[in-house]
Amino acid sequence: MVKSRRWMRWVVGVGGAAFLLQAGTCAATTPQAQEQIVNQLVLPEAASLFSDVIFFILDNALVHLTT
């Protein structure tokens, strides 16, 4: 069990370091690249988060109204 935990911690540590190194070398310097990142990654994720929050609130309200 301890060996498995140590192995998993090592894998997560190496994976995290690789992720940080890869993300650190990638820079969006042009305005077009920054706009594409916002349009393709940030806005869809924000919209999904917003719709999930609204659904959660409405679902809880419906549950409380029906019980």
C-alpha positions in Angstrom: 0.0 0.0 0.0 2.8 2.4 0.9 4.7 1.5 -2.2 1.6 2.2 -4.3 1.1 5.6 -2.7 4.7 6.5 -3.2 4.6 5.5 -6.8 1.4 7.5 -7.4 2.9 10.5 -5.8 5.9 10.2 -8.0 3.8 9.9 -11.2 1.7 12.9 -10.2 4.8 14.9 -9.4 6.5 14.1 -12.7 3.3 14.7 -14.6 2.7 18.0 -12.9 6.2 19.2 -13.6 5.9 18.2 -17.3 2.6 20.0 -17.5 4.1 23.2 -16.0 7.2 23.0 -18.3 5.0 22.6 -21.4 2.6 25.4 -20.4 5.5 27.7 -19.5 7.0 27.4 -23.0 3.7 28.1 -24.7 2.9 31.8 -24.9 0.1 33.5 -26.8 1.8 36.8 -27.8 -0.3 37.8 -30.8 -3.7 39.3 -30.3 -5.2 36.8 -32.8 -3.9 33.9 -30.7 -5.2 35.3 -27.5 -8.6 36.0 -29.1 -8.8 32.4 -30.4 -7.9 31.0 -26.9 -10.7 33.1 -25.4 -13.2 32.1 -28.0 -12.4 28.4 -28.1 -11.5 27.6 -24.5 -12.6 30.3 -22.0 -16.0 31.2 -23.3 -17.4 27.6 -23.7 -16.1 26.7 -20.3 -17.6 29.7 -18.7 -20.9 29.1 -20.5 -20.9 25.5 -19.3 -20.2 26.5 -15.7 -22.9 29.1 -15.8 -25.5 26.7 -17.2 -24.5 24.1 -14.6 -25.0 26.6 -11.8 -28.4 27.7 -13.1 -29.5 24.0 -13.4 -28.3 23.2 -9.9 -30.2 26.2 -8.4 -33.4 25.4 -10.3 -33.2 21.7 -9.5 -32.7 22.5 -5.8 -35.6 24.9 -5.9 -37.9 22.3 -7.6 -36.9 19.7 -5.0 -37.7 22.0 -2.1 -41.0 23.0 -3.7 -42.2 19.5 -4.2 -41.2 18.1 -0.8 
